[in-house]
Amino acid sequence: MSVKSVESIMKNKEHTRQVRDTVVKKFKAGFGYKKISQALNIPRSTVQAIILKWKEYQTTAN
C-alpha cells in the first residue's frame, strides 16, 4: 500500500458513536467547538461537522 493510500484512509476515520455523543453532550452543556476539540483531542472541524449533522438530523448515528 502506498503512503498516499494510507493517508487517504486515515483522513476518513469514523469516530465512535460514544465520541459523537460526547461532542453533542458537551455542546448542549454550553461548550464551544474549540473547547470540545481540545477536551477530546479531535479537530475543531470534526466537532463542527458532528454538531451540524446532529442539528440537522437529531442523531449522532452514521
N, C-alpha and C positions, 0 to 999 in steps of 0.2 A: 504494500500500500504506500502510495506516495505521501510526502509531507502535506501537500495540498489537500489530499483526500482526508487525512487525519484532522487537519484544521477545519475543514468544512463540516465534519462530523461533530466536532467539539462545539462549533458555533450554534448547532441546532439542538443542544442538550435540553431536554424537557425537565422542568423542575417537578418534584413530587407534589402530590395533592396537599400534603402536610405543609410544605413550604408556601404554596399558593394560598392556602387557608390562613397561614400565619401572616402573610402580607396583608390580606384583607382585614384580619383581626386588628392588626396594628394601625391600619388606615382608619378603621372605624373608631379606634381609640384616640384618634387625633394626630397620629404621627405623620410627618411629611414623607415624600418619596425618598429624600436624601437620608433621613434618619432611619427609615426602614431598610434601605440598601446597605447602610453601614452596619446596622444591627445583624442583618442576615448574611452579610458579605456577598451580595449579588449586585449586579449593575443597576443603576438607577433606572435606566431604560427598560430593564426587565420588570422592575417594580411597577413602572408606569404602564407597561403592556398588560400586566396581570390585573391592575386596578381598572383599566379601561375595559378589558374584557368582562370583568366582574360587573361593572356598571351597566354594560350593555345586555349581558345575558343572565345576571344574577346568579352565577355559578362559577366555581373555580375548576370545574371538570374540563378536560381537554377533549 
